[in-house]
């Protein structure tokens, strides 16, 4: 009975922790979801502007759009800073590790989040940028720094392909791991688009927009990933709390049965002793 009582107390303490984490994640999720919704319009407008520039010129070509033979890759991988979020971290990290696994050379990594840094450091990847604990309060300057690192490596020819891995927030119950090609850029031409003059040239304007677009893309990906992390953690902690409640109920029933059996045994012994005295 003492062991059962100790287990009930232990499960109760664990439930308090999981319930508290569930409430904290719910609060953070609301803020992260709002930030994700606010970041999307700016990103969409930048992408539209780039499509307009490409659509206005039939012979358009810059260093950011020319495809070349892929020998070296760069992955921007966005994961969490903490665990206890179900399969959130493992899903995106496994996707990144499995992507182009047959290549002769491992990709270079820009790791966002402690879990991404730990994962790729242990597996001897070349980490060219590490950004822990920035997701919750990501600033535009930090996103621009990540984008500038990727752009610089691409322009120098040190990498031929840049991709970003993050988790898209769909709903509180659903988060989807995403793999997105970033460089070279693939823009779509708009139909029935009128003529427009760009000064000094369409290519110069396009190249000026690319760093801002990249920073916006990184910003959106990190904000989406953070919202996904909170949603996954909230779901995991809610499930853990429900399991703790079920376990407590089961242990309480077991404790009551053992206590009842003990009382019955004592009563039986008392009655037997009384009968023996008679």
MOFEN-V322951 format. One record per backbone hydrogen bond with DSSP energy under -0.5 kcal/mol. NH is the residue of the N-H (numbers start at 1). CO is the residue of the C=O. E is the energy in kcal/mol with one decimal. If there is no record, write none. Layout:
nh & co & e
NH & CO & E
NH & CO & E
This chain:
nh & co & e
5 & 1 & -2.4
6 & 2 & -2.3
7 & 3 & -2.2
8 & 4 & -2.3
9 & 5 & -2.0
10 & 6 & -2.2
11 & 7 & -2.8
12 & 8 & -2.2
13 & 9 & -1.9
14 & 10 & -2.1
15 & 11 & -2.4
16 & 12 & -1.7
17 & 13 & -1.5
18 & 14 & -2.5
19 & 15 & -2.6
20 & 16 & -1.9
21 & 17 & -2.5
22 & 18 & -2.0
23 & 19 & -2.1
24 & 20 & -2.3
25 & 21 & -2.5
26 & 22 & -2.0
27 & 23 & -1.9
28 & 24 & -2.5
29 & 25 & -2.5
30 & 26 & -1.6
31 & 27 & -1.3
32 & 28 & -2.6
33 & 29 & -2.7
34 & 30 & -1.6
35 & 31 & -2.1
36 & 32 & -2.2
37 & 33 & -2.0
38 & 34 & -1.7
39 & 35 & -1.7
40 & 36 & -1.2
41 & 37 & -0.6
43 & 39 & -1.5
44 & 40 & -2.6
45 & 41 & -2.2
46 & 42 & -2.0
47 & 43 & -2.2
48 & 44 & -2.2
49 & 45 & -2.2
50 & 46 & -2.0
51 & 47 & -2.1
52 & 48 & -2.1
53 & 49 & -1.8
54 & 50 & -2.0
55 & 51 & -2.4
56 & 52 & -1.5
57 & 54 & -1.2
60 & 57 & -0.7
65 & 62 & -1.4
66 & 62 & -1.5
71 & 69 & -0.8
74 & 161 & -2.6
75 & 108 & -3.0
76 & 163 & -3.0
77 & 75 & -0.7
77 & 110 & -2.2
78 & 76 & -0.5
78 & 165 & -2.8
79 & 77 & -0.6
79 & 112 & -2.9
88 & 85 & -1.6
91 & 87 & -2.3
92 & 88 & -1.3
93 & 89 & -2.2
94 & 90 & -2.3
95 & 91 & -1.7
96 & 92 & -2.0
97 & 93 & -2.2
98 & 94 & -2.1
99 & 95 & -1.4
101 & 98 & -1.6
103 & 100 & -1.6
108 & 73 & -2.8
109 & 126 & -2.6
110 & 75 & -2.8
111 & 109 & -0.6
111 & 129 & -2.6
112 & 77 & -2.9
112 & 110 & -0.5
113 & 111 & -0.6
113 & 131 & -1.9
115 & 80 & -2.5
117 & 113 & -2.0
118 & 114 & -2.7
119 & 115 & -2.2
120 & 116 & -2.2
121 & 117 & -1.9
122 & 118 & -1.9
123 & 119 & -0.7
124 & 121 & -1.3
125 & 120 & -2.2
127 & 125 & -1.1
128 & 109 & -2.1
128 & 126 & -0.8
129 & 109 & -1.2
131 & 111 & -2.7
134 & 131 & -0.5
138 & 135 & -1.0
142 & 139 & -0.7
143 & 139 & -1.9
144 & 140 & -2.4
145 & 141 & -1.8
146 & 142 & -1.8
147 & 143 & -2.3
148 & 144 & -2.9
149 & 145 & -1.8
150 & 146 & -1.9
151 & 147 & -2.7
152 & 148 & -2.6
153 & 149 & -1.9
154 & 150 & -2.0
155 & 151 & -2.8
156 & 152 & -2.0
157 & 153 & -0.5
157 & 154 & -0.8
158 & 153 & -1.7
159 & 153 & -1.2
160 & 72 & -3.2
161 & 72 & -0.9
162 & 183 & -2.8
163 & 74 & -2.5
164 & 180 & -2.7
165 & 76 & -3.3
166 & 178 & -1.7
168 & 166 & -0.6
168 & 176 & -3.5
170 & 168 & -0.7
170 & 174 & -1.7
171 & 174 & -2.4
176 & 168 & -2.3
178 & 166 & -3.6
180 & 164 & -2.5
182 & 162 & -3.1
183 & 162 & -1.5
184 & 64 & -0.6
185 & 64 & -3.3
187 & 185 & -0.5
190 & 51 & -0.5
193 & 190 & -0.7
205 & 201 & -2.1
206 & 202 & -2.6
207 & 203 & -2.8
208 & 204 & -1.4
209 & 205 & -1.6
210 & 206 & -2.0
211 & 207 & -0.7
212 & 208 & -0.5
213 & 209 & -2.6
214 & 210 & -3.1
215 & 211 & -2.3
216 & 212 & -2.3
217 & 213 & -2.6
218 & 214 & -2.6
219 & 215 & -2.6
220 & 216 & -2.7
221 & 217 & -2.5
222 & 218 & -2.5
223 & 219 & -2.4
224 & 220 & -2.8
225 & 221 & -2.5
226 & 222 & -2.4
227 & 223 & -2.2
228 & 224 & -2.3
229 & 225 & -2.5
230 & 226 & -2.2
231 & 227 & -2.2
232 & 228 & -2.8
233 & 229 & -2.6
234 & 230 & -2.5
235 & 231 & -2.1
236 & 232 & -2.4
237 & 233 & -2.9
238 & 234 & -2.3
239 & 235 & -2.2
240 & 236 & -2.3
241 & 237 & -2.5
242 & 238 & -2.3
243 & 239 & -2.3
244 & 240 & -2.2
245 & 241 & -2.2
246 & 242 & -2.3
247 & 243 & -2.5
248 & 244 & -2.6
249 & 245 & -2.3
250 & 246 & -2.2
251 & 247 & -2.9
252 & 248 & -2.6
253 & 249 & -2.0
254 & 250 & -2.1
255 & 251 & -2.8
256 & 252 & -2.7
257 & 253 & -2.1
258 & 254 & -2.2
259 & 255 & -2.7
260 & 256 & -2.7
261 & 257 & -2.5
262 & 258 & -2.2
263 & 259 & -2.4
264 & 260 & -2.6
265 & 261 & -2.2
266 & 262 & -2.2
267 & 263 & -2.7
268 & 264 & -2.4
269 & 265 & -2.3
270 & 266 & -2.4
271 & 267 & -2.8
272 & 268 & -2.5
273 & 269 & -2.2
274 & 270 & -2.4
275 & 271 & -2.5
276 & 272 & -1.9
277 & 273 & -1.6
278 & 274 & -1.5
